[in-house]
Amino acid sequence: MKTKVKIKVCGMNEEANIKEIASLEPDFLGFIFYENSKRNFTLDELPSLNRAIKKVGVFVNESINIILKKVKNYHLDYIQLHGNEDESYCLDLINQLNHNQLNTKIVKSFLIDDDFTFGQVNKFQFLDGFLFDTKGKFPGGNGTQFDWKILKKYEASVPYFLSGGIGLDQLDAVKHFLKQPEAKYCFAIDVNSKFELYYGIKDKSKLEQFKQKLYEI
């Protein structure tokens, strides 16, 4: 088993629940800054978190100025671009981060369906990471899984997050996938809707079970 794979819990938006899930010590907590999302994060500040937990801000076709404000206000460690941002936009964002002396990393999301090709991914290899999610009705959190076999065609060496409808029912499949050659650069497992009690509110007991069983040999 690839025990070094990390866990990201995305779509958090309620203070008490954030603290509760943070007690499980996931590697990443994701906060969606997108008004059209049912998991839109609107708190003025984040509760105090263990510094080992990286804070990820998720943005969809957002202006760079607003992203910079969110990075500063919430001390974000990662920016996750979950829209149609192109290479020029990403390079501009990098320049602005550097200008503001911000060490925030950038992850670009790609929504996968049967027509997906990795040519579009290769143009973004200057970024810190990718996230592969299922293309659906919404930019994310659709609760559906894409065919991971397509990742056999992934030829880049950029680390990636695996997302898209992953829940307790997929644990065996996840553990099997992590043994495959195409999982070499799988950096983290991203979970969201399959662990929700309600939009943005996560089930601690289910996440605890997922984490425990994921790392079982």
Phi, psi and omega in degrees: 000142179276083189289343183280355179298142184262170180238131175241127175254116187250159175082034179275138179209016180225130192303308183299320180290325176300314179297319181297313181289326178298333180294342177278352179058053170293161181284329181223145167239132183253137181234122187268116178257074184211111189301331182278357180272141175289351178250020182305131182270123185233003179296147181290331179208162178270147173295159179297129182238153170306133184297340179288340179275116182277136182264125183246124174261126182259127184230146180235105178051044183269155176291146182296324179299319180291319177301315180299320178296317180294319179302315181289316185294321185253004179053052183289139177270331182227146169249125176251115180268114189244025180239218182256031183298132182263182183298320180299316178300313182297319178295321177297318179298317178301314180299319180292321176298315179296318180299325180268008178055046178251130184263023183293133179274158182238129176242131178255129179269147175229131182264123190255132170225191184294339183262005185290141173229154184274001176301322180290334181285320186300335181287349185248022185290355176278354180275172185278337182187167176238162170226127180254119184233171180272132175288128182208199183296324182247162180301336178192174177070029181278344178075021180238153185251136174271169181283108184295347179297337180296337181289352171298337181269000180284118186247356180282169178246016177282130179297148182224155173266136176260122185226173174110088172066030181272124179219191180301327181293341181263004186303312180299319179294320178297314181295324176293316180300319184294347177270352185273155180302325182290350178268006183308319183255017175286108188274325184202156173259126183256123180238153183205266193297329183289353180243021184264140167274327176200166182309118177086353180248118187259151180273108184299316184297320179292320179293323177297319178295318180299312181298315182299313184285331179299323184265002174289138178279000000 
